[in-house]
């Protein structure tokens, strides 16, 4: 390997849903199982995609609001619990790993890069999904949104993960698919790459990532590109 091919970052922080995996179909199915027990209509997949990214509770709140009465706090709690149980029981029946993701992780691991998951996905469902998809052995740190005091888009979530990896804002980068990921990276002062095939809720060109990629094969090049760009203090 030449110096030009060397990975410029010691640590990489990945979002999960919409970045490494296409999980919206299983999220949608689990929400719909609970909605059905409540006599509510089911969500279509595109509706569910618009609701992911902020964690389980926000997902349930949005699902209830979209299918009728927004519900009381007790109902939201009850539906959330039902969703988490259903999802944990059916973690990856419809979910797939995006093409090239595992190959990229293999390369980074072989080069000694520390890898982490920084997700707003709940603690109850993240490990089952990672295990079902064979992704559980790649990451040194897995940080879920309901297990930290500040979750994405708050940059403190990313900074906590970078610290747990033993990295710094200069030696780590964030890879995500939505404004929550990239805005958290910007808030943390960490360079970022955004994939174009995920669940963003705003135009990708406006998210503010250092680079956009259409496929994982382009990630090493994008990382070298953003490494040459100074971090702008926030």
N, C-alpha and C positions, 0 to 999 in steps of 0.2 A: 504493500500500500504506500502511495506517495503522500507527502505532507498535504498536498492539495486535496486528497481524499479523506484525510483524518477527520474524525468527528470533532467539531469545535467546542462542544458542550460536555461537561462532566455529568450532568444530570438533566433528564427530560421528564417533564410532567405532562401527562396525557389526561384529557377528559375521556369519559367512557362512552356514554350514549351519543350517537351521531358522529363520533370521532373514530373510535375503534370498532364499534359494533352498531348494526342497524337493529335497534331493540324496540322501536316504536310499535311494531305489530304485537309483540308480547305485552307491552305496557297497555296498549289499547284493549287487548283481549282480557287482561286481568281487571281493568277498570270496568269493562262491560259485564263481566261476571257479577260484579257487585251491583252495578246499576240495575241489572235485570232483576235481582232480588228485591230491589226497591220499586219495581214497577216502572222504571224509567226507560226511555229509549236508549239504544246503544250508540256510541260514538262511531263515526267513520274514521279511518286511519289518518286522514289529513287533519281532522280536528285534534286527535291525540298528539300528532306531531307539533301542533301549535301550542300544546299545553306542557310539553316536557322541557326540562332544563332548570327548573326552580326547586325541585325536590318533590317528594310524595304528597305533602300536605297541600301545596299550591296546585298540584295536578288534580287532586280530589276536589278542591274548592272550585277550580275552573270547570271540571266535569259536571259537578252538581249545578253550577250556574248555567251551563249550556243545555242542561236537560230538564230544567224546571226550577223549582224553588231552590235558592242557594243553600238552604239548610241551616240548622242551628250549630253551635260549636260541638254539641254532643253528637249530632248526626255526622258532622264532618269527621270527628274522632272515630266514630263507629265505621264509617265507610273507609277511612284511611286504614284502619286495622284490617278490615276485610280485604282491601286491595293488597296490603303487604303480605298477608297470609296466602292469598291466591297467587301472587307473583312469585313468592318463595317456593310454592309448590309446582309452578310451571315457569321456571326461569328462562328457558331457552327453547321452547317448542317451535317458535317462528323466527327467532333471532339468528342473525348471521354475523360473522366477523367480516368487516369490509376487506375486499381484495387487497393483498399486499401487506396488510397490517401485521400478521404474524411473522412474515418474512422480515419486515423492518425491525420488529422487536428482537428477533433472533440475531440480526446483525448488530444492533446496539448492545445487546447483552454480551455478545462475543468480543466486543471492543471494550468492555468494562464500563459502559455508561450506566449510571444508576437510573432506574426507571420507577415512576410513581403514577398512581391514579389519583386525580383530584376531581371528585364528582359530587354533584348535589344529590345523586341517587341515594336512597336510604341505606343504612347499615343492614337492615333486615334482608334486603334483596341483592345487594352488590356481590357478596361472596358467593351465593348460589349461582348467579349469572356467570361470574368469572370461572368458577369451577366447571359448570356445565359446558362452557365453550373452550376449556383447556387453556385459559389465560391466567390462571391463578399463580403459576410459577414464575411469571416474568417480572413481577413488581416488588420492589423493596419496601414500598409504602403504598397503602391504599387508604385514602382519606375521604370519608363520606360527609355529606352536608349536614346531617343531623347529629354528627359526633364532634362538631367544632363550634366554637362560639360565634364565628363569622364565616359565612359560606359565600361562594362566588355569587355575584360579581365583586364581592369585597376582596381586595387584594391580599388581605391577611390570611385567607385560606391558602392561596398559592404560596405565600411566604412561609407559612407553617410547614407545608410539604417540602419546600426547598430546604428549609432548615433540617427537617427530619432526614432528608437525603444526604445531608452534610455539604450541601452546595451553597452558593451565594447568587445574588441577582446577576452577577457577571458570568457565572459558570453554568447557569441553568436556563432552560427555555421551556415555554408552554406550547402544547399542541392541542387545539380545540376546534370546535365547529360552529360556535355561536357567540353572540355578543357577551354572554355571561362569562365565557372562558377568556376571551380576548380582553374585555374590559377589566377583568380581575388581574390578568397579566400586566396590563398597562398600569393599573393601580399599584401593583407590586413593584413596578420598574423592571419587569422581566420581559425579555424578547419573546415574540410569539409567532406561530404559524397557524393559519386557519385552513382546514380542509373545506372543499366546496360542496361536498356531498352529504352534509349533515342536516341539522335542524335549526338553522339560523332563523331568527325572526325579524331580520332587517337586511337590507342589501349588503352583500359581503364586502363590497368595495368601501362601505362606510363604517365597517366594524373597527378598523384601525390596526389590523394585524401587520406584522412586518413582511409577511409573504402569504400568498394563497397557493394551495396545491390541489390539483384535480385527482391525484393518485399518490399512494404511499411511496411508489418508486421515486417520486420527486422530492421526498422529505429530506434526504441527506443534502441535496443541492440547496434546498431552501434554508436549511439550518446554517450552511456555510455562508449563504447570502446574508442572513440576518445577523450573523456573528460579526460581520464587517461593519454593522451599523451601530453607532453608539446608543446606549440606553439613555433615554431622555428622562431626567429626574421629574417626579410628579410633585 
